[in-house]
Amino acid sequence: SLSIRLHPLIGINKARFYIEKFKKNNSFPNLKVKFIDHQKESLQESMINSEYCIFGHSSTINQSICMNCKVIAIKISYLYSPPIQELYKNSPNLKII
């Protein structure tokens, strides 16, 4: 299963539409998706409760590495790397793809 904490500017209906499209196009018809309610769980709680934290271009990457979370940072641009502070770039808990 996949737990998703949406950015506050992304609507849940739009997210559901793209997740269903992804599932159909990538042979994941049985993927179970749970949306995390940001009013019931803080961002820090979400990171601690997750096996992996996955981020695009977000400074929250640094906070999650500092909290000893396993992090996958997705490079979403050919021009810019994820905003990772120098002291965390060699963390064993960080994978950049």
LUMVEXFI-285515 format. One line per 3 residues: number of its first residue (from 1); their letters; for each residue y negated, z negated, x negated of C-alpha. Coordinates in Angstrom, 2 decimals, decimal comma. Example, Ala and Ser with C-alpha at 12.3 -4.5 7.8 and 13.67 -1.06 7.14 Angstrom:
2
1 = as = 4,50:-7,80:-12,30 | 1,06:-7,14:-13,67
END
This chain:
97
1 = sls = 0,00:0,00:0,00 | -3,59:0,54:-1,02 | -6,44:-1,87:-0,29
4 = irl = -9,89:-0,31:-0,25 | -13,23:-2,06:-0,38 | -15,81:0,48:0,69
7 = hpl = -19,26:0,77:-0,79 | -21,72:-0,51:1,86 | -23,20:2,98:2,28
10 = igi = -19,85:4,64:3,08 | -18,75:4,58:6,71 | -15,17:3,63:7,54
13 = nka = -14,65:6,69:9,76 | -15,66:9,06:6,97 | -13,37:7,19:4,56
16 = rfy = -10,45:7,40:6,99 | -11,00:11,16:7,39 | -10,83:11,77:3,62
19 = iek = -7,88:9,42:3,14 | -5,88:11,25:5,81 | -6,79:14,57:4,20
22 = fkk = -5,69:13,21:0,78 | -2,39:11,94:2,18 | -1,56:15,31:3,75
25 = nns = -2,58:17,35:0,69 | -0,75:15,15:-1,82 | 2,56:14,35:-0,11
28 = fpn = 1,70:10,72:0,68 | 2,29:10,72:4,45 | 3,52:7,10:4,51
31 = lkv = 0,77:5,58:2,35 | -0,47:2,41:4,02 | -4,20:1,79:3,64
34 = kfi = -5,96:-1,50:4,34 | -9,74:-1,80:4,38 | -11,13:-5,04:2,99
37 = dhq = -13,76:-6,66:5,20 | -16,69:-7,47:2,89 | -17,78:-10,21:5,29
40 = kes = -14,46:-12,05:4,95 | -13,87:-11,56:1,22 | -16,35:-11,48:-1,64
43 = lqe = -16,29:-8,73:-4,24 | -15,05:-11,24:-6,82 | -12,20:-12,32:-4,51
46 = smi = -11,24:-8,69:-3,98 | -11,10:-8,10:-7,73 | -9,03:-11,24:-8,37
49 = nse = -6,62:-10,42:-5,53 | -6,04:-6,85:-6,76 | -3,37:-5,78:-9,20
52 = yci = -5,71:-3,00:-10,39 | -9,42:-2,45:-9,80 | -10,40:1,21:-9,68
55 = fgh = -14,02:2,24:-10,17 | -16,03:5,41:-10,50 | -19,51:5,10:-11,90
58 = sst = -20,14:1,37:-11,41 | -21,52:-1,43:-13,54 | -19,04:-3,69:-11,72
61 = inq = -16,48:-2,44:-14,25 | -17,93:-4,89:-16,79 | -17,72:-7,82:-14,40
64 = sic = -14,09:-7,12:-13,57 | -13,10:-6,80:-17,24 | -14,93:-10,06:-17,95
67 = mnc = -12,84:-11,67:-15,17 | -9,68:-10,44:-16,98 | -8,79:-7,93:-14,24
70 = kvi = -6,86:-4,75:-14,96 | -9,35:-1,90:-14,59 | -9,04:1,85:-14,17
73 = aik = -12,41:3,53:-14,70 | -12,60:7,10:-13,50 | -14,87:9,42:-15,44
76 = isy = -16,54:11,33:-12,62 | -18,84:13,47:-14,75 | -18,43:15,59:-17,84
79 = lys = -21,86:14,47:-18,98 | -21,61:10,71:-18,51 | -18,95:8,12:-19,21
82 = ppi = -18,49:5,06:-17,00 | -21,14:2,39:-17,76 | -18,98:0,09:-19,88
85 = qel = -20,63:-2,41:-22,18 | -19,76:-2,02:-25,85 | -17,94:-5,38:-26,04
88 = ykn = -15,50:-4,29:-23,27 | -14,76:-0,74:-24,44 | -11,65:-1,80:-26,38
91 = spn = -10,31:-4,20:-23,76 | -6,52:-3,97:-23,32 | -7,16:-4,27:-19,55
94 = lki = -9,23:-1,06:-19,44 | -7,98:2,46:-18,90 | -10,43:5,35:-18,59
97 = i = -9,22:8,53:-16,91
END
